[in-house]
Amino acid sequence: MESRRYIINLSCEDRPGIIHDVATFVSSRGGNVLQSSQSTDEVTGKFFLRMDFELPVAVSLESIQGDFRAIADLHRMKWRLAPADVKGKMLVMVSQYGHCLNDLLFRTTLGALNADIVAIVSNHETFRGLADHYSVPFFHLPVTPGTRLECEQQLLMIIDEYRVDLVVLARYMQILSESLCKRLPGKVINIHHSFLPSFKGARPYHQAHARGVKLIGATAHYVTSDLDEGPIIEQEVARVDHGMSPNELVALGRDVECSALSRAVKWHLEERIILDENRRTVVFR
């Protein structure tokens, strides 16, 4: 029998019977559980579940979502149920460092990310040629203090026009306004070029070199109105030593940033991340 895969993510207060109820819901509709991951926070008592399952194609998404509400209401769940075979529509924002943009373009072309990059937005013209090479629409929004509000309105129009599911800040060196962050909760991922909260601001690798660090890192996180304080998704490190120059740290840092960002984006697209009250993430790898 032809089937279709779905993924459900949920969180609620831990209590007996949750996994049983969800699995029974799937099997009672002729489905099969392919993978299930769960976790309980011993401090807060919250339960988190990601279940990957298949159902006959004759069962519509609307009916599945409608029927599941009874279980969700019983356990007072926060939940999301989505088909696993639908590619996400991703918008990438970049300034003048293109390594993360190039990495994401290459990975999506290979099919390593379950997404299509539908638009690139930048406050510089630097990567228009790269966008043209991949046949991705490029939008130049030159942000200044006087044009910030106008540019953000244009950005929202682009997001609506292309039905964007995820915005990725691939070394985009502008701060998003509080109102914009609130419009896109859990839909914007940023890569920060250090192990948060260390070495904020300009020239982080030069700061790291001056302090004689032995590890450098990068942090991928969801964007909130608190600058660089959003829920952390993934972090990556590389060991360094006193013999490396600042430029060598920068080069190694590019690789670290690409690795952390691509994994965070991949996990988001695969519905592997559950946001816990917008303060931390639960990631089922």
Steps between C-alpha positions, in 0.01 A plus 500: 500500500635841405584712803620847597736599781415750772683643798340617820677706767336563834562614854286484812510416868636150548237240592439129430352395167620773263712277275232231508229746393704642213614160374144365525377800303740407218429125499122546520515682166696228328834669560845392613745674733842525332692680775419643840716714727396641834643677801382621839647805674550387858512861622179632340314172455436572132480222246621532139430262212590477131332220307564414135222284355324405180131483416309387192481778241121477512514660846515877450719738698193699602328195647818396685540843655133521586491156661819557698358806677306277740825343624674837507221653707498203740869542579504881451770473236680754289539315172578518132422234240638532148573280197866395482526513121429871449809712442528817707529838330807677631609862472867574570627840615867593463731800517860479377618160628371235263633169631179398679282611207715303256490194725119510528459546125727204431329274756151578370618431144629159613172428677675483838247748643127445470442848361513728201669839533231720346666841554819670618486838672803716567590851609783488244526402133800273563330165438259581220721303262497195727121519518480526121726194466251296702199669333371633833322840512722763665368806683721792601364679808761763599424540870585828670360651821267705283385212278482215755120506538445521123744214435333280758162563340648399163648190663159398636350547154766270353435243775127508423547493122725193509309334785820466699509240778846579638728805498872434546741778596817374332736762644247778449652789691186697579277482806139401443248718682300374796177523301645292215626234742153476653347457152725199432528302825697178461547568126834686496836330559823694545864393509708681759873492443598406854404277787222710650526714698877542452662747262200698390530786255754566228806288414418208734788285376745781560358531853545126542859518374582782739366295793699192399200271476545128440156442346300709257137440429177602333142496623184456295190627676147621446467875478304688762477866595783438754812546287694172466315353797249284313459126566816315396460222242857388432859590582827395341861538615850461359823474696763770434836597646738790545670439168194593294453854369172692516449435128542127554241516776263681265546231232440219748208694645329507160494120495368488856223747419390308191487172691296634791259694280436221250422250778262746670320566172483128419351415840245780471392384156470141622277607790760384754487810719243582766506847652445493875330826598728694264793463741668174399478227240453126512674348197428141399797418277 
